[in-house]
Amino acid sequence: MIRVVAIERLTISLESGLAAAVRDAAVTDEQNMSAWLADAARRRLVTRGLHDVVADWEAVHGEFTEAELARARAELGH
């Protein structure tokens, strides 16, 4: 089965230093800038979604303690 994805062309503006960093990162990752920026946008949306999940959990159970955060960071290798 072939999956068809609709593509929308966008025009964006970035400060020149950021644009250069994105261009360099895309080259390093062997992607074009559109693919690199799309991946970055997907990751940012996932991060926002996780933030919402944590906020909902904390609203019910209370904020995470420093010990809980430290244990989570250790398990993630941070």
Buried (B, 14 or more C-beta within 10 A) or exposed (E): EEEEEEEEEEEEEEEEEEEEEBBEBBEEEEBEBEEBBEEEEEEEEEEEEEEEEEEEEEEEEEEBEEEEEEEEEEEEEE
